[in-house]
Amino acid sequence: MLAATSDAAAGADPGRAWHTAGAPAPPETRACSAGSRGHAGSAAEAAPGQRPLPGGGPGWNGLLALSFAESGGRTVLDRTERSGPLGVQRPFYPEGPAPDGIVPCEVYVLHPPGGLVTGDALEISAACGPGAKALLTSPAATKFYRAKETPGFQRQSFLGKSAGPGAVLEHLPQEAIAFSGTRAVQDTTLVAADGGRLMAWGITLLGRAAAGEAFERGSYAETLRVYRDGDLALFERAVIEGEAEPGARGLLASPLGLMGRPVMSWFLALGAGSASCEAGLAAALGEFRILTAAGEDGGFPEFRGATLRDGILLARSVGGDVSRAERYNRLAWSLARRALLGREAVHPRIWRT
């Protein structure tokens, strides 16, 4: 299993290992002195159309900024800003009211091209205010195509915020497929404040197993940052290089890396910081470990593990099949949702098409 190392490993090259120390601040944070913890900014963000997109290359750049609010007892999408090849469908309401009486919404993030080529950059952000409850997903996998020989990257970033009593943001996209030869960068930043709750996941397939294509060339970099009430709570980064790349560290085949498996996944749940939320997540973790103990025989990835630390439930897996990673993440999500929201998971209809 890939796992976050302790502070003792802070001297390792941060670009080629999972770690928690020395995390850079996300785009919306204020600068802080060396050795201090990141502190999330407030209203100092630039308007989405006024700040540079990640990557900043000559490709097709897209931006989508969503804001959700509670209005008349249900969650509404009260602001949308977009440019380039990103869009959003109107909200769906497949669930009844939450225990606090507010109806959550479900939104599909759309990227009609379906994939990214050299120089493309996508920036997606979503914010839930007090009482607002939103689930974001995608209708299909995101594809990172083979890059050109010239320098350049394909980059996708997501910024999710959940701030205020009763606020809930769930970010559950379908898998990302990194073609051999890609130069892909995925960046996820999650911010919870004032009792807001968050759940999110990521699933990545390196190469195209169905086409018999291994991940031999290129690189895939993934970063996960979590901020709670202004403080950096979690930072992880992994860079996986194709086995045929000059100077590759061999993480694809290494027992300290992916052990020859092309699929990796993570799921994260963050409560409101209360004792009841932490107790609920602890109970969910215990049940999750029991239900996944059968491993491959139960249809789960070969290598997997879950922890609860500082109020963050984090489950990871490494395996050979996307469907097993999906099953693993969906089980973790359903148990965490019951613990944090007091209700059962309702799978988006698009997952069944």
Helices and strands as residue ranges (DSSP letters): G 7-9, G 14-16, E 29-30, E 39-40, G 48-50, E 61-71, E 74-83, E 87-88, E 105-110, E 115-116, E 121-128, E 133-137, E 142-144, E 154-163, E 168-171, E 176-178, E 183-193, E 197-206, G 209-211, E 219-228, E 231-241, E 263-270, H 275-291, G 295-298, E 303-309, E 312-319, H 322-341, G 349-352
